[in-house]
């Protein structure tokens, strides 16, 4: 085993799933902090010190055991999550101490993982970018917009949850593709940030403005691509304003994440205006990034080039302190975060 | 003017729109029968005696003035509708007396129309076929299934409103394309007719069976193409059983035709399970036949060949007597008809 010179503690902390937030809002009491002996790497494994954790609404689904795209979880098991860690000790020829790796670290200060489940943070890429625009977040925005939404130059692109991690990147990719980009988000400050900092053409504050009349003003010819992270009333209102041949991308549905999907009485109403698809010959399509594996390499190359050029900027929202991990995840569901939610350990 | 030898009456009957059925069910009192002098053809026009009238749910939308695809209507104007008539007198070089023509005759025993708005019933095609499988009905089924639904051999195709005019043709086209075809309709007799007479692989009576559990049994691997004529709970249940990469074709929505679409409190709930599109990468798309004009000629050629071969059969439901036109249209909304609803004058 190769190790760094750093002195290692004998005990370390990790966050466990204490309860399943199924059919209700996520709460701080759904997590429990525990102290355990420092784990030791076995053959083919590395010991990492967590530097950053990444937060995504899909983690609530993992806690509920309803995420078909993730391994099942147990009450009392370590809270899953992507992160970036520095190798402290290695029993794998793949990685030497000091290497910065990305992978499913979970909410642990120190994690032992098989080397095969980790990948190096690319040269010259900061940890926060590697978890954001140049990680799953950017990939989701790229695949959803370009492969599902397929905008053409001049198209009117409307994005809900536009100040979130994925929405803010999708809008910038749309702008690079020649779209007129309109963001929908909650709050004046978020709106201003989208227009001033990220180059959106306009933004609508759904909390203080009337969405339907604002859409009428801003999209007189209709919406060509609607990139939806929210669902509920926002999706319904946008379906009433589609342009001929429009594409509706279902990326997320934060309006429904507090419901048990098996209990219709909890789930927000479906979009009554789905019938707007008929008169416009429009398409509504859902996706997960793993449905488009063949496009991942090109996507990462293009995203990396755009970030290096300054054509795409990452908005990030960094909480500090390992003990604040539950609070960081909760921010996603209260709409407090602007851009990519991260935690610096 | 050339005329037939037939003795013409001096007066004739027509059905007028007496009220708009907006936000409620269609009623017999929405129509008024009136007697008028026999109209005379002007230059370029023909006088037709109506032989058959065709009925379609979209006619309710025309009465409501909410059909973007049709000319506006007025209270007191002649009820619009497609039909087939025989030329009795002609002031157009295009058509001679005796010709059978198809066009927007309206609910009139005798109609005068510009020759340019009419087309001949193809040689060897019966009037009822020309208004059904070899008319807009067949075209709608063909375009919706093949150009929007795009089934592959071996796909599981589920059709709602399967005993209706469009549904019964779409199912037969799917069967010719190698799909396993499952129809959803209301009533045991309709189910039996689909399986015995039209070659559907299975049928579900949504009135007496539990749709969700029957779909689980019949489509264990999920639905590849769902062709929807109904909406409401049927659409919602099918969205919960999509196979990866499924296509949902929104052709009609009979569940919502009694609602004023501008009044959300009247419109049936939207499909909560639209989020099923995400995990399956599935697509939901609407269409009208005029969105696919470039495919109409090929569609008609193929439909004609299938009908001649006996590969596609038309189920038709013929009401007799001009005075029964309102009753014939009402049958569509009570689900009484099996196959194409026609009226023989």
Interface residues (C-beta under 8 A of the other chain):
Chain A: X68 X69 X231 X236 X250 X251 X253 X256 X261 X264 X267 X268 X269 X270 X271 X272 X273 X274 X275 X276 X277 X278 X279 X280 X281 X282 X283 X284 X285 X286 X287 X288 X291
Chain B: X68 X69 X231 X236 X250 X251 X253 X256 X261 X264 X267 X268 X269 X270 X271 X272 X273 X274 X275 X276 X277 X278 X279 X280 X281 X282 X283 X284 X285 X286 X287 X288 X291
